[in-house]
Amino acid sequence: MANAYLIGHITIIDTEKWLEYCSKLPATIEPWDGELVFRGKLASVFSGKHEYNDTVVIRFPDIKALNNWHSSPEYQSLIVLRQEAADVELLAYEE
């Protein structure tokens, strides 16, 4: 099986709520063997347009684990908080 990656493009709109969301997220990915690979701020756009300031990459052992994490009650319960905290686009990729 190939790894699967969740890529999140993020613009924070409420820092306090975003920090709360970020503090609760790790507990939702652990049961699915998810691992935070990268979280960073945009430094430059060399080509095209990119509207977001931050990016996060989370690795899962496969696409099934990623999909199960996303549909889990634990993660679903955080979506309203995420929507209040930031403008986020989530994308799934397979290796």
C-alpha positions in Angstrom: 0.0 0.0 0.0 1.1 3.5 -0.8 1.2 6.4 1.7 -1.6 9.0 1.4 -1.1 12.7 2.3 -3.5 15.3 3.4 -2.5 18.8 2.2 -4.1 21.7 3.9 -3.9 25.3 2.5 -4.8 27.7 5.2 -5.5 31.4 5.9 -6.1 31.9 9.6 -8.9 34.3 10.5 -9.1 33.8 14.3 -5.8 32.9 15.9 -7.3 31.8 19.3 -9.7 29.4 17.7 -7.0 28.1 15.3 -4.7 27.3 18.2 -7.6 25.5 19.9 -8.2 23.5 16.7 -4.5 22.7 16.3 -4.3 21.5 19.9 -7.2 19.0 19.4 -6.2 17.7 15.9 -3.3 15.3 16.9 -5.7 13.2 19.0 -7.9 12.7 15.9 -5.0 11.5 13.6 -3.2 9.2 16.0 -5.8 6.3 15.8 -5.3 6.3 12.0 -1.5 6.3 12.2 -1.4 9.8 10.9 1.8 11.8 11.2 2.3 15.6 10.9 5.0 15.9 8.3 5.1 19.7 7.7 3.5 22.9 8.9 4.8 26.2 7.6 4.2 29.7 6.4 4.3 30.7 2.8 7.6 32.4 1.9 7.2 33.0 -1.8 5.0 32.3 -4.8 7.3 31.8 -7.8 4.6 31.1 -10.4 0.8 31.4 -10.5 -1.5 32.5 -7.7 -1.7 31.1 -4.2 -4.2 32.7 -1.8 -3.2 30.9 1.4 -0.6 31.8 4.0 0.0 28.5 5.7 0.3 24.8 4.6 0.1 21.6 6.5 1.0 18.1 5.4 -0.2 15.0 7.3 0.9 11.5 6.2 -1.3 8.4 6.6 -0.4 4.8 5.8 -2.9 4.7 3.0 -5.9 6.4 1.5 -8.3 4.3 3.5 -6.8 5.5 6.7 -7.0 9.1 5.5 -10.6 8.8 4.5 -11.5 7.1 7.7 -9.8 9.8 9.7 -11.7 12.5 7.8 -15.0 10.9 8.3 -14.4 9.9 11.9 -16.7 11.4 14.6 -13.6 12.8 16.4 -12.5 14.8 13.4 -16.0 15.7 12.2 -16.6 17.3 15.6 -13.8 19.7 14.9 -15.0 21.0 11.5 -17.2 23.8 12.9 -14.2 25.1 15.0 -11.9 24.8 11.9 -14.4 26.8 9.8 -14.6 29.5 12.4 -10.8 29.6 12.8 -9.6 29.6 9.2 -10.3 29.5 5.5 -9.0 26.0 4.6 -8.8 23.8 1.5 -8.1 20.1 2.2 -6.7 17.9 -0.5 -5.8 14.2 -0.5 -2.9 12.7 -2.5 -1.6 9.2 -2.9 2.0 8.2 -3.5 
